[in-house]
Amino acid sequence: MGKKIACLITNMFEDSEYTEPAKSFKEAGHEVVTIEKEQGKSVKGKQGEATVSIDKGIDDVKPEDFDALFLPGGFSPDQLRADDRFVQFTKAFMDEKKPVFAICHGPQLLITAKALEGRDATGFKSIKVDMEYAGAKYADKEVVVCQNQLVTSRQPDDIPAFTRESLNLL
């Protein structure tokens, strides 16, 4: 049976880091629900290739309605982490030990949620030091799976490995 995946996303996300995993998740029978500040708006990727319609506003969803959390990279996570609602939503998945898939700059939401302490993880090289300060054990690898819960990757080149390990957890 398909799982329900929450995806926190806003403008300037890294196009392929959303479109490719989301396509694979859907093809495997899972549902991807995009969440931003307001339902019905469209957000654009920073490469200008992808436009995503927002399914739900953050005030209309609860973490318990979802089986997993997907955090694409780009500038999207940095914008979202300025809003406590998105940070608390992210933190709930980590606290409940539900699967979390974060690629590139996606871990910025995990940093702000103070959810990386003692975790094995990776992310885009520019946030390596931030992740280490947050207590993560950073590994420069295409995909890192921690405690059968957290899947992280560094960049678009890592999408195949990221998607494969995310689907394994689902």
C-alpha positions, 0 to 999 in steps of 0.5 A: 500500500502506498505511503503519504509523503509530505514535501515542504517546498517553496520558490527557488527549489532545485528543480530536479531534486523535487521532480525526479524523486517525486516522479519515482515515489509516485510511480512506486504507488506513493502519494506526494503532497506539496506543502507551502504557506498557502494552498493553490499557489505555484512555486518555481524551481531555480533552474526555471524548468519546474513549476509545482502547484501547492496541494496544502497550506502549512496550517492545514496539515499535521505531521501525523497525517503523513508517513514520511517527509521529503525535503528537496534542496535549492534555496527553498529550505533556507526560506522555509526554515525562517518560518517556525511552522515548517521547522516544527513540522520537520522536527515532528517527523524526526521526533517520531522516527518517521522517514525523512528524505533530505537532499542538498540544502534540505538538511537546513530545515533539520539544522534549524529543527535541532534534529541532527545531533548524533546523526550520520548525514550528508548535504551540499558541501556549503552546509557541511560546517553548519551540519557539523555544528548541529551535531551531525556526523557528516560524510561526503558520500552520495547517500547516507542512511541513518538508523533506518529513518533519515536519508540524505544526499549532497547534490543532483548527481546523487538523485538516483542513490537518494531515490533508491534508498528513500524507496527502500525505507518506504 
